[in-house]
Amino acid sequence: MAKAKKQATKAAKATDGAKRQQTPAMYPTPAPTEVATPLELVAIDPKTVAIEGSVSPEEFAAIMKTLETERRRMDLVERIAGYTKTLLLRIVPHCGERPKNIAPAKWKNFEQRIKAMSKLPANAPAEACDALAALHTLFQMAEELAEAGDWPDSIDRAICYAIDFGQLLQRGQTQIDHGANVDRGKRNAKATAGANAVKKTKTDERIEAAHAEFNRRMATAKSLRMKTATLTNMSKVMEDDGTTPKWGSLRTLNRWERKWKSATPSE
């Protein structure tokens, strides 16, 4: 009994640890549109939406944006056009010079160019090569749909759902394969940005202190020719450790001094 209880406690702790260490989503679910009071959608058509209840202009704009996004998501023709444009933008910058086996006329027409290309130059990035393969697949799908002729709107929606299904599968696998690395990279970037901010603050404070000390010393100088001697003397002042320059090395002080404005005895 004691052994079983010990194992159960260990398993519970492991589960709690797994929950605490859960990898954040790479593709977080967008926040839902919220309104002040519950609303009822009375009627909707391609041009108008009837809603029961009162909403602010901001809430109404958010509702319309959500409805428009959903409408476009189920518009197969618009989705294909949008995917084609996106993929072309990824491919065209990396097409390189016109291959001898592709006619100039086809090379000028982006769609004909892509259809005639089997691969991109060797130095093209991976995402461009993937985009080329995706575009060839899109062309094949469009040709199959054209051959099928007319079909009900439900087929359009079914294909859109199939596209969404494939994207969700890919996102899930990407989360499994790379989620932890992406999260680690984000945390490292955040930590680095924080450390750099602290370092910059300390540097700015040190520059300000050196500037004030330089002005203090130059206030008693008789001419601007004393600048070099003043900076040299400042660079020889060390911190308590005896090795770290208090105001900065001569090279550093010279670099800072070029940006200081109050650097004359009269000022």
Backbone as CSV, one residue per row, in Angstrom:
resi,resn,N_x,N_y,N_z,CA_x,CA_y,CA_z,C_x,C_y,C_z
1,MET,0.830,-1.199,0.000,0.000,0.000,0.000,0.874,1.261,0.000
2,ALA,1.880,1.266,0.867,2.770,2.427,0.958,3.510,2.648,-0.345
3,LYS,3.935,1.535,-0.993,4.658,1.637,-2.250,3.759,2.213,-3.344
4,ALA,2.499,1.754,-3.385,1.557,2.240,-4.392,1.281,3.729,-4.187
5,LYS,1.142,4.146,-2.925,0.887,5.543,-2.620,2.071,6.415,-3.036
6,LYS,3.292,5.883,-2.812,4.500,6.613,-3.183,4.576,6.800,-4.692
7,GLN,4.215,5.734,-5.435,4.250,5.813,-6.898,3.203,6.802,-7.415
8,ALA,2.005,6.800,-6.776,0.951,7.723,-7.185,1.369,9.171,-6.948
9,THR,2.023,9.422,-5.816,2.501,10.776,-5.512,3.546,11.224,-6.519
10,LYS,4.445,10.290,-6.875,5.494,10.596,-7.848,4.887,10.919,-9.207
11,ALA,3.865,10.146,-9.600,3.208,10.382,-10.882,2.498,11.725,-10.898
12,ALA,1.867,12.072,-9.766,1.169,13.355,-9.679,2.153,14.514,-9.797
13,LYS,3.321,14.390,-9.137,4.336,15.439,-9.228,4.852,15.575,-10.660
14,ALA,5.022,14.434,-11.327,5.499,14.470,-12.713,4.486,15.170,-13.607
15,THR,3.186,14.900,-13.368,2.127,15.546,-14.144,2.120,17.046,-13.911
16,ASP,2.262,17.461,-12.633,2.324,18.886,-12.312,3.510,19.555,-12.982
17,GLY,4.645,18.847,-13.000,5.831,19.394,-13.640,5.619,19.569,-15.132
18,ALA,4.932,18.584,-15.746,4.655,18.671,-17.173,3.762,19.873,-17.478
19,LYS,2.786,20.119,-16.589,1.899,21.259,-16.783,2.665,22.573,-16.675
20,ARG,3.570,22.650,-15.687,4.327,23.886,-15.498,5.271,24.144,-16.671
21,GLN,5.757,23.060,-17.286,6.732,23.187,-18.358,6.084,23.115,-19.738
22,GLN,4.764,23.259,-19.805,4.071,23.163,-21.088,4.585,24.220,-22.049
23,THR,4.888,23.799,-23.272,5.423,24.716,-24.277,4.320,25.636,-24.790
24,PRO,4.538,26.939,-24.795,3.523,27.866,-25.309,3.213,27.590,-26.773
25,ALA,1.990,27.908,-27.182,1.564,27.675,-28.566,2.312,28.597,-29.522
26,MET,2.813,28.022,-30.620,3.448,28.834,-31.653,2.392,29.593,-32.455
27,TYR,1.194,29.027,-32.524,0.091,29.646,-33.252,-1.074,29.848,-32.275
28,PRO,-1.003,30.854,-31.404,-2.055,31.040,-30.407,-3.403,31.332,-31.044
29,THR,-4.466,30.843,-30.413,-5.820,31.091,-30.900,-6.157,32.565,-30.697
30,PRO,-6.637,33.248,-31.748,-6.964,34.665,-31.584,-8.086,34.866,-30.582
31,ALA,-8.042,35.973,-29.872,-9.070,36.268,-28.873,-10.419,36.461,-29.558
32,PRO,-11.489,35.924,-28.986,-12.814,36.080,-29.601,-13.301,37.518,-29.511
33,THR,-14.186,37.871,-30.439,-14.785,39.199,-30.413,-15.810,39.269,-29.294
34,GLU,-15.630,40.195,-28.371,-16.542,40.320,-27.246,-17.311,41.635,-27.330
35,VAL,-18.595,41.565,-26.981,-19.426,42.760,-26.974,-19.989,42.963,-25.575
36,ALA,-20.447,44.182,-25.304,-20.901,44.510,-23.957,-22.138,43.718,-23.564
37,THR,-23.079,43.529,-24.507,-24.309,42.789,-24.226,-24.482,41.679,-25.243
38,PRO,-25.132,40.555,-24.857,-25.359,39.460,-25.802,-26.179,39.948,-26.999
39,LEU,-25.816,39.474,-28.179,-26.504,39.886,-29.395,-27.050,38.668,-30.122
40,GLU,-28.059,38.919,-30.922,-28.640,37.852,-31.730,-28.545,38.264,-33.188
41,LEU,-27.968,37.402,-33.998,-27.848,37.662,-35.424,-29.182,37.327,-36.074
42,VAL,-29.887,38.366,-36.527,-31.229,38.178,-37.067,-31.186,37.705,-38.508
43,ALA,-30.397,38.378,-39.340,-30.333,38.010,-40.754,-29.000,38.441,-41.324
44,ILE,-28.589,37.771,-42.384,-27.325,38.101,-43.034,-27.413,37.765,-44.507
45,ASP,-26.898,38.622,-45.346,-26.778,38.338,-46.768,-25.447,38.920,-47.221
46,PRO,-25.058,38.738,-48.481,-23.727,39.198,-48.907,-23.447,40.673,-48.667
47,LYS,-24.504,41.521,-48.518,-24.268,42.960,-48.384,-24.656,43.542,-47.033
48,THR,-25.590,42.918,-46.328,-26.054,43.489,-45.066,-26.088,42.450,-43.960
49,VAL,-26.032,42.934,-42.714,-26.129,42.095,-41.530,-27.114,42.755,-40.577
50,ALA,-28.106,42.000,-40.107,-29.085,42.519,-39.153,-28.805,41.917,-37.787
51,ILE,-28.625,42.780,-36.780,-28.305,42.345,-35.429,-29.330,42.916,-34.465
52,GLU,-29.815,42.072,-33.553,-30.769,42.521,-32.546,-30.002,43.024,-31.329
53,GLY,-30.230,44.279,-30.959,-29.507,44.861,-29.842,-28.680,46.049,-30.305
54,SER,-28.102,46.770,-29.374,-27.300,47.947,-29.720,-25.822,47.654,-29.472
55,VAL,-24.991,48.129,-30.366,-23.550,47.945,-30.237,-22.859,49.259,-30.564
56,SER,-21.667,49.412,-30.035,-20.870,50.596,-30.344,-20.280,50.446,-31.739
57,PRO,-19.875,51.555,-32.375,-19.246,51.462,-33.706,-18.022,50.544,-33.701
58,GLU,-17.237,50.564,-32.606,-16.049,49.707,-32.526,-16.441,48.236,-32.485
59,GLU,-17.475,47.919,-31.693,-17.935,46.527,-31.604,-18.501,46.057,-32.933
60,PHE,-19.262,46.931,-33.591,-19.851,46.555,-34.880,-18.751,46.306,-35.913
61,ALA,-17.718,47.146,-35.909,-16.601,46.972,-36.842,-15.894,45.637,-36.591
62,ALA,-15.742,45.269,-35.305,-15.096,43.994,-34.974,-15.941,42.821,-35.436
63,ILE,-17.273,42.931,-35.260,-18.177,41.858,-35.709,-18.096,41.695,-37.224
64,MET,-18.136,42.815,-37.940,-18.093,42.768,-39.403,-16.766,42.198,-39.896
65,LYS,-15.685,42.541,-39.202,-14.383,42.005,-39.593,-14.343,40.492,-39.422
66,THR,-14.936,40.001,-38.331,-14.985,38.559,-38.090,-15.801,37.861,-39.169
67,LEU,-16.976,38.440,-39.505,-17.834,37.849,-40.536,-17.151,37.865,-41.899
68,GLU,-16.457,38.962,-42.212,-15.769,39.063,-43.495,-14.628,38.052,-43.587
69,THR,-13.916,37.872,-42.479,-12.834,36.880,-42.461,-13.382,35.481,-42.725
70,GLU,-14.510,35.160,-42.096,-15.119,33.840,-42.291,-15.624,33.679,-43.725
71,ARG,-16.207,34.766,-44.270,-16.694,34.682,-45.649,-15.543,34.416,-46.618
72,ARG,-14.444,35.137,-46.429,-13.304,34.960,-47.324,-12.657,33.584,-47.143
73,ARG,-12.720,33.065,-45.924,-12.147,31.739,-45.671,-12.888,30.656,-46.443
74,MET,-14.184,30.871,-46.682,-14.983,29.883,-47.399,-15.131,30.204,-48.883
75,ASP,-14.431,31.238,-49.360,-14.477,31.608,-50.777,-13.285,30.959,-51.472
76,LEU,-13.519,29.829,-52.126,-12.425,29.048,-52.704,-11.669,29.830,-53.772
77,VAL,-12.400,30.515,-54.657,-11.743,31.258,-55.742,-10.827,32.338,-55.179
78,GLU,-11.316,33.070,-54.167,-10.506,34.132,-53.563,-9.293,33.554,-52.843
79,ARG,-9.490,32.396,-52.201,-8.359,31.772,-51.514,-7.289,31.334,-52.502
80,ILE,-7.700,30.739,-53.609,-6.726,30.297,-54.613,-5.968,31.499,-55.171
81,ALA,-6.681,32.589,-55.439,-6.021,33.800,-55.949,-5.046,34.359,-54.915
82,GLY,-5.455,34.357,-53.659,-4.580,34.865,-52.602,-3.344,33.999,-52.420
83,TYR,-3.522,32.674,-52.444,-2.376,31.771,-52.318,-1.426,31.946,-53.499
84,THR,-1.976,32.103,-54.686,-1.141,32.269,-55.876,-0.276,33.522,-55.756
85,LYS,-0.889,34.626,-55.337,-0.140,35.879,-55.185,0.956,35.735,-54.132
86,THR,0.608,35.126,-52.995,1.587,34.954,-51.918,2.773,34.107,-52.372
87,LEU,2.481,33.005,-53.048,3.544,32.102,-53.492,4.421,32.750,-54.561
88,LEU,3.796,33.496,-55.468,4.577,34.180,-56.493,5.541,35.190,-55.873
89,LEU,5.084,35.905,-54.846,5.949,36.877,-54.184,7.157,36.205,-53.534
90,ARG,6.993,34.949,-53.130,8.111,34.214,-52.532,9.052,33.643,-53.588
91,ILE,8.528,33.400,-54.774,9.305,32.700,-55.797,10.042,33.659,-56.723
92,VAL,9.313,34.650,-57.247,9.832,35.500,-58.325,11.204,36.120,-58.024
93,PRO,11.461,36.613,-56.794,12.787,37.219,-56.548,13.948,36.242,-56.689
94,HIS,13.660,34.954,-56.737,14.734,33.953,-56.765,14.739,33.131,-58.058
95,CYS,14.053,33.631,-59.087,13.989,32.871,-60.342,15.312,32.877,-61.094
96,GLY,16.148,33.876,-60.837,17.443,33.931,-61.516,17.295,34.324,-62.975
97,GLU,18.282,33.950,-63.784,18.261,34.257,-65.208,17.354,33.271,-65.957
98,ARG,16.872,33.708,-67.120,15.979,32.857,-67.918,16.747,31.653,-68.472
99,PRO,16.291,30.419,-68.137,16.926,29.225,-68.698,16.729,29.184,-70.219
100,LYS,17.653,28.577,-70.926,17.585,28.536,-72.386,16.373,27.756,-72.888
101,ASN,15.884,26.808,-72.070,14.765,25.979,-72.531,13.401,26.642,-72.319
102,ILE,13.378,27.867,-71.765,12.120,28.586,-71.548,12.082,29.787,-72.475
103,ALA,11.015,29.889,-73.275,10.885,30.977,-74.245,10.747,32.319,-73.541
104,PRO,11.245,33.405,-74.153,11.142,34.739,-73.540,9.704,35.131,-73.208
105,ALA,8.759,34.741,-74.077,7.350,35.092,-73.838,6.839,34.448,-72.548
106,LYS,7.207,33.191,-72.339,6.781,32.508,-71.117,7.480,33.095,-69.898
107,TRP,8.706,33.530,-70.077,9.473,34.071,-68.951,8.890,35.407,-68.483
108,LYS,8.287,36.181,-69.401,7.685,37.467,-69.035,6.380,37.285,-68.272
109,ASN,5.677,36.184,-68.559,4.417,35.917,-67.864,4.699,35.072,-66.631
110,PHE,4.438,35.616,-65.425,4.797,34.937,-64.186,4.190,33.535,-64.100
111,GLU,2.891,33.425,-64.421,2.232,32.118,-64.291,2.823,31.111,-65.257
112,GLN,3.063,31.535,-66.510,3.676,30.640,-67.485,5.110,30.302,-67.097
113,ARG,5.794,31.297,-66.516,7.172,31.070,-66.077,7.231,29.965,-65.028
114,ILE,6.347,30.058,-64.026,6.342,29.075,-62.948,5.964,27.694,-63.476
115,LYS,4.979,27.644,-64.380,4.576,26.352,-64.933,5.717,25.698,-65.711
116,ALA,6.554,26.531,-66.344,7.651,25.990,-67.148,8.866,25.627,-66.299
117,MET,8.930,26.145,-65.071,10.087,25.883,-64.214,9.882,24.626,-63.398
118,SER,10.867,23.767,-63.383,10.798,22.560,-62.556,11.520,22.765,-61.228
119,LYS,12.477,23.692,-61.204,13.205,23.974,-59.967,13.805,25.370,-60.039
120,LEU,14.166,25.866,-58.876,14.790,27.186,-58.771,16.311,27.035,-58.770
121,PRO,17.056,28.140,-58.899,18.517,28.056,-58.814,18.963,27.440,-57.495
122,ALA,20.161,26.871,-57.481,20.664,26.171,-56.291,20.772,27.074,-55.072
123,ASN,20.958,28.378,-55.295,21.113,29.291,-54.159,19.786,29.864,-53.662
124,ALA,18.663,29.404,-54.210,17.355,29.881,-53.759,17.068,29.339,-52.363
125,PRO,16.428,30.143,-51.497,16.132,29.679,-50.132,15.093,28.565,-50.131
126,ALA,15.073,27.803,-49.044,14.171,26.653,-48.945,12.713,27.059,-49.072
127,GLU,12.348,28.209,-48.481,10.942,28.607,-48.540,10.491,28.926,-49.962
128,ALA,11.420,29.412,-50.799,11.079,29.678,-52.187,10.875,28.362,-52.949
129,CYS,11.715,27.377,-52.665,11.563,26.063,-53.304,10.261,25.392,-52.884
130,ASP,9.918,25.502,-51.613,8.646,24.963,-51.136,7.475,25.691,-51.790
131,ALA,7.606,27.011,-51.965,6.551,27.795,-52.597,6.354,27.368,-54.043
132,LEU,7.456,27.064,-54.741,7.351,26.595,-56.122,6.607,25.260,-56.186
133,ALA,6.948,24.334,-55.294,6.255,23.048,-55.258,4.776,23.237,-54.914
134,ALA,4.492,24.159,-53.980,3.104,24.426,-53.599,2.323,25.012,-54.767
135,LEU,2.965,25.888,-55.532,2.273,26.514,-56.655,1.984,25.501,-57.756
136,HIS,2.920,24.594,-58.007,2.664,23.525,-58.976,1.475,22.675,-58.526
137,THR,1.397,22.385,-57.231,0.274,21.620,-56.693,-1.026,22.398,-56.848
138,LEU,-0.961,23.712,-56.623,-2.149,24.555,-56.765,-2.629,24.561,-58.215
139,PHE,-1.687,24.629,-59.153,-2.051,24.587,-60.568,-2.743,23.266,-60.907
140,GLN,-2.214,22.178,-60.384,-2.813,20.869,-60.647,-4.229,20.785,-60.085
141,MET,-4.412,21.334,-58.872,-5.745,21.330,-58.262,-6.716,22.144,-59.105
142,ALA,-6.262,23.319,-59.566,-7.126,24.174,-60.384,-7.502,23.486,-61.692
143,GLU,-6.560,22.766,-62.300,-6.853,22.050,-63.550,-7.866,20.933,-63.326
144,GLU,-7.738,20.231,-62.194,-8.691,19.160,-61.881,-10.090,19.749,-61.647
145,LEU,-10.154,20.871,-60.964,-11.447,21.503,-60.711,-12.075,21.998,-62.008
146,ALA,-11.242,22.559,-62.908,-11.762,23.027,-64.191,-12.313,21.864,-65.013
147,GLU,-11.636,20.726,-64.931,-12.098,19.547,-65.675,-13.395,18.991,-65.097
148,ALA,-13.585,19.175,-63.793,-14.798,18.660,-63.144,-16.029,19.456,-63.557
149,GLY,-15.846,20.675,-64.062,-16.975,21.479,-64.496,-17.677,22.152,-63.328
150,ASP,-18.994,22.298,-63.431,-19.761,22.984,-62.393,-20.009,22.043,-61.225
151,TRP,-20.030,22.585,-60.023,-20.289,21.791,-58.824,-20.988,22.667,-57.794
152,PRO,-21.643,22.072,-56.827,-22.358,22.862,-55.814,-21.397,23.627,-54.907
153,ASP,-21.934,24.666,-54.246,-21.126,25.481,-53.340,-20.563,24.662,-52.185
154,SER,-21.247,23.580,-51.836,-20.770,22.750,-50.730,-19.402,22.145,-51.038
155,ILE,-19.110,21.910,-52.317,-17.799,21.371,-52.695,-16.727,22.431,-52.468
156,ASP,-17.045,23.695,-52.790,-16.103,24.793,-52.503,-15.756,24.817,-51.021
157,ARG,-16.799,24.745,-50.197,-16.576,24.807,-48.752,-15.811,23.580,-48.264
158,ALA,-16.108,22.421,-48.848,-15.404,21.201,-48.447,-13.914,21.308,-48.756
159,ILE,-13.562,21.881,-49.912,-12.153,22.048,-50.275,-11.485,23.048,-49.334
160,CYS,-12.208,24.130,-48.994,-11.656,25.108,-48.050,-11.394,24.461,-46.693
161,TYR,-12.343,23.625,-46.245,-12.146,22.918,-44.977,-10.958,21.967,-45.074
162,ALA,-10.784,21.341,-46.238,-9.656,20.417,-46.419,-8.329,21.171,-46.336
163,ILE,-8.302,22.389,-46.914,-7.091,23.211,-46.817,-6.806,23.566,-45.362
164,ASP,-7.867,23.977,-44.643,-7.705,24.300,-43.223,-7.231,23.088,-42.441
165,PHE,-7.782,21.930,-42.781,-7.414,20.684,-42.099,-5.926,20.396,-42.278
166,GLY,-5.436,20.556,-43.506,-4.010,20.331,-43.762,-3.136,21.321,-43.007
167,GLN,-3.572,22.576,-42.950,-2.806,23.584,-42.215,-2.750,23.254,-40.722
168,LEU,-3.888,22.815,-40.170,-3.925,22.478,-38.751,-3.036,21.279,-38.442
169,LEU,-3.039,20.285,-39.326,-2.152,19.130,-39.130,-0.694,19.574,-39.135
170,GLN,-0.355,20.448,-40.084,1.025,20.916,-40.188,1.412,21.738,-38.974
171,ARG,0.492,22.585,-38.507,0.775,23.391,-37.325,1.015,22.513,-36.101
172,GLY,0.181,21.491,-35.968,0.351,20.597,-34.828,1.695,19.899,-34.859
173,GLN,2.110,19.415,-36.035,3.399,18.735,-36.139,4.547,19.713,-35.921
174,THR,4.401,20.936,-36.430,5.428,21.955,-36.215,5.567,22.282,-34.739
175,GLN,4.415,22.344,-34.039,4.443,22.601,-32.598,5.202,21.497,-31.880
176,ILE,4.962,20.244,-32.287,5.637,19.099,-31.664,7.142,19.136,-31.948
177,ASP,7.488,19.399,-33.201,8.899,19.327,-33.615,9.721,20.532,-33.167
178,HIS,9.112,21.714,-33.196,9.909,22.931,-33.008,9.399,23.857,-31.911
179,GLY,8.271,23.546,-31.276,7.698,24.443,-30.278,8.655,24.783,-29.150
180,ALA,9.330,23.755,-28.616,10.244,23.978,-27.498,11.420,24.860,-27.920
181,ASN,11.947,24.619,-29.137,13.081,25.422,-29.607,12.678,26.880,-29.845
182,VAL,11.486,27.074,-30.401,11.004,28.438,-30.637,10.809,29.158,-29.311
183,ASP,10.217,28.464,-28.334,10.004,29.069,-27.016,11.341,29.428,-26.368
184,ARG,12.313,28.529,-26.490,13.629,28.792,-25.918,14.283,29.996,-26.609
185,GLY,14.127,30.055,-27.928,14.690,31.185,-28.662,14.052,32.507,-28.267
186,LYS,12.731,32.502,-28.067,12.044,33.724,-27.641,12.518,34.168,-26.262
187,ARG,12.663,33.177,-25.356,13.111,33.524,-24.006,14.543,34.035,-24.022
188,ASN,15.376,33.416,-24.847,16.768,33.882,-24.960,16.830,35.295,-25.543
189,ALA,15.996,35.546,-26.557,15.973,36.879,-27.168,15.502,37.920,-26.169
190,LYS,14.492,37.557,-25.365,13.984,38.482,-24.357,15.049,38.767,-23.304
191,ALA,15.741,37.695,-22.872,16.797,37.872,-21.874,17.944,38.718,-22.431
192,THR,18.299,38.461,-23.695,19.371,39.231,-24.326,18.985,40.699,-24.460
193,ALA,17.719,40.944,-24.866,17.258,42.325,-24.995,17.290,43.025,-23.635
194,GLY,16.895,42.298,-22.576,16.931,42.888,-21.243,18.342,43.203,-20.792
195,ALA,19.250,42.251,-21.058,20.652,42.462,-20.681,21.255,43.628,-21.466
196,ASN,20.912,43.714,-22.752,21.432,44.819,-23.565,20.890,46.164,-23.085
197,ALA,19.617,46.168,-22.651,19.028,47.408,-22.150,19.736,47.864,-20.880
198,VAL,20.018,46.901,-19.975,20.736,47.232,-18.737,22.140,47.736,-19.056
199,LYS,22.787,47.056,-20.004,24.146,47.451,-20.399,24.145,48.854,-20.998
200,LYS,23.144,49.153,-21.835,23.071,50.479,-22.451,22.845,51.557,-21.388
201,THR,21.987,51.251,-20.419,21.724,52.222,-19.350,22.995,52.532,-18.576
202,LYS,23.749,51.482,-18.253,24.994,51.688,-17.521,26.004,52.479,-18.355
203,THR,26.054,52.176,-19.650,26.977,52.901,-20.523,26.591,54.368,-20.622
204,ASP,25.279,54.635,-20.780,24.812,56.025,-20.861,25.156,56.792,-19.580
205,GLU,24.976,56.121,-18.433,25.302,56.770,-17.158,26.796,57.054,-17.069
206,ARG,27.595,56.115,-17.583,29.053,56.305,-17.533,29.485,57.445,-18.456
207,ILE,28.848,57.538,-19.626,29.161,58.620,-20.560,28.802,59.966,-19.947
208,GLU,27.631,60.023,-19.305,27.194,61.261,-18.673,28.144,61.685,-17.556
209,ALA,28.580,60.697,-16.765,29.504,61.019,-15.675,30.853,61.492,-16.226
210,ALA,31.336,60.837,-17.274,32.608,61.248,-17.881,32.493,62.644,-18.486
211,HIS,31.330,62.913,-19.097,31.109,64.232,-19.700,31.151,65.326,-18.628
212,ALA,30.474,65.061,-17.511,30.467,66.041,-16.421,31.876,66.270,-15.876
213,GLU,32.637,65.194,-15.725,34.008,65.322,-15.208,34.891,66.069,-16.206
214,PHE,34.697,65.783,-17.483,35.468,66.471,-18.518,35.178,67.971,-18.496
215,ASN,33.895,68.332,-18.392,33.536,69.756,-18.330,34.107,70.419,-17.083
216,ARG,34.100,69.698,-15.970,34.636,70.245,-14.721,36.111,70.558,-14.867
217,ARG,36.838,69.622,-15.489,38.286,69.837,-15.649,38.576,70.917,-16.688
218,MET,37.780,70.943,-17.760,38.030,71.927,-18.808,37.635,73.332,-18.382
219,ALA,36.822,73.460,-17.347,36.410,74.778,-16.877,37.608,75.583,-16.382
220,THR,38.657,74.904,-15.946,39.864,75.593,-15.451,40.982,75.615,-16.493
221,ALA,40.697,75.027,-17.672,41.724,74.999,-18.721,41.820,76.361,-19.401
222,LYS,42.992,76.697,-19.884,43.221,77.997,-20.485,42.962,78.008,-21.981
223,SER,42.980,76.811,-22.626,42.726,76.764,-24.072,42.208,75.371,-24.448
224,LEU,41.679,75.295,-25.685,41.167,74.017,-26.176,42.276,72.984,-26.347
225,ARG,43.522,73.448,-26.414,44.628,72.498,-26.577,44.782,71.592,-25.372
226,MET,44.081,71.934,-24.295,44.151,71.116,-23.092,43.226,69.891,-23.160
227,LYS,42.407,69.800,-24.232,41.451,68.699,-24.315,42.139,67.337,-24.291
228,THR,43.183,67.206,-25.117,43.871,65.915,-25.196,44.512,65.553,-23.863
229,ALA,45.154,66.530,-23.240,45.791,66.277,-21.946,44.743,65.939,-20.890
230,THR,43.598,66.609,-20.945,42.533,66.347,-19.968,41.994,64.930,-20.136
231,LEU,41.744,64.531,-21.371,41.250,63.177,-21.626,42.284,62.128,-21.223
232,THR,43.557,62.427,-21.492,44.623,61.492,-21.116,44.672,61.316,-19.607
233,ASN,44.592,62.408,-18.876,44.618,62.332,-17.408,43.395,61.583,-16.868
234,MET,42.235,61.812,-17.496,41.028,61.106,-17.061,41.158,59.596,-17.277
235,SER,41.782,59.209,-18.386,41.916,57.776,-18.700,42.836,57.054,-17.721
236,LYS,43.662,57.822,-16.977,44.599,57.215,-16.028,43.972,56.977,-14.656
237,VAL,42.763,57.529,-14.450,42.080,57.343,-13.165,41.413,55.965,-13.171
238,MET,41.746,55.138,-12.156,41.233,53.773,-12.113,40.181,53.591,-11.017
239,GLU,39.383,52.550,-11.194,38.422,52.156,-10.159,39.185,51.569,-8.971
240,ASP,38.453,51.166,-7.946,39.079,50.617,-6.740,39.889,49.353,-7.019
241,ASP,39.531,48.636,-8.123,40.272,47.403,-8.426,41.657,47.697,-8.997
242,GLY,41.909,48.930,-9.368,43.228,49.324,-9.849,43.493,48.987,-11.297
243,THR,42.554,48.386,-11.984,42.780,47.992,-13.390,41.721,48.548,-14.345
244,THR,40.535,48.847,-13.846,39.438,49.321,-14.701,39.419,50.850,-14.720
245,PRO,39.529,51.475,-15.912,39.467,52.941,-15.979,38.121,53.456,-15.475
246,LYS,38.161,54.432,-14.599,36.928,54.947,-14.007,36.067,55.649,-15.042
247,TRP,36.709,56.447,-15.899,35.939,57.202,-16.888,35.955,56.541,-18.254
248,GLY,36.887,55.639,-18.471,37.024,54.989,-19.762,38.428,55.103,-20.281
249,SER,38.773,54.245,-21.240,40.105,54.311,-21.831,40.226,55.576,-22.671
250,LEU,41.459,55.927,-23.037,41.679,57.135,-23.830,40.958,57.034,-25.170
251,ARG,41.018,55.863,-25.769,40.343,55.668,-27.058,38.836,55.873,-26.904
252,THR,38.258,55.331,-25.820,36.818,55.481,-25.577,36.461,56.929,-25.308
253,LEU,37.260,57.593,-24.485,36.991,58.992,-24.150,37.088,59.893,-25.383
254,ASN,38.042,59.600,-26.238,38.158,60.380,-27.475,36.915,60.210,-28.350
255,ARG,36.407,58.984,-28.400,35.204,58.721,-29.202,33.995,59.447,-28.622
256,TRP,33.866,59.418,-27.301,32.740,60.106,-26.653,32.863,61.619,-26.806
257,GLU,34.077,62.116,-26.680,34.288,63.574,-26.693,33.862,64.191,-28.020
258,ARG,33.968,63.443,-29.109,33.575,63.976,-30.420,32.079,64.267,-30.475
259,LYS,31.311,63.636,-29.578,29.849,63.840,-29.566,29.401,64.836,-28.508
260,TRP,30.310,65.227,-27.623,29.948,66.188,-26.587,29.946,67.600,-27.156
261,LYS,28.985,68.405,-26.716,28.880,69.776,-27.244,29.566,70.796,-26.330
262,SER,29.363,70.601,-25.023,29.982,71.561,-24.081,31.414,71.148,-23.785
263,ALA,32.286,71.379,-24.770,33.668,70.907,-24.648,34.684,72.017,-24.747
264,THR,34.279,73.253,-24.452,35.230,74.377,-24.486,35.295,75.034,-23.119
265,PRO,36.413,75.666,-22.791,36.543,76.329,-21.498,35.470,77.366,-21.232
266,SER,35.026,78.063,-22.310,34.019,79.120,-22.134,32.657,78.567,-21.774
267,GLU,32.382,77.333,-22.093,31.104,76.723,-21.802,31.100,76.079,-20.420
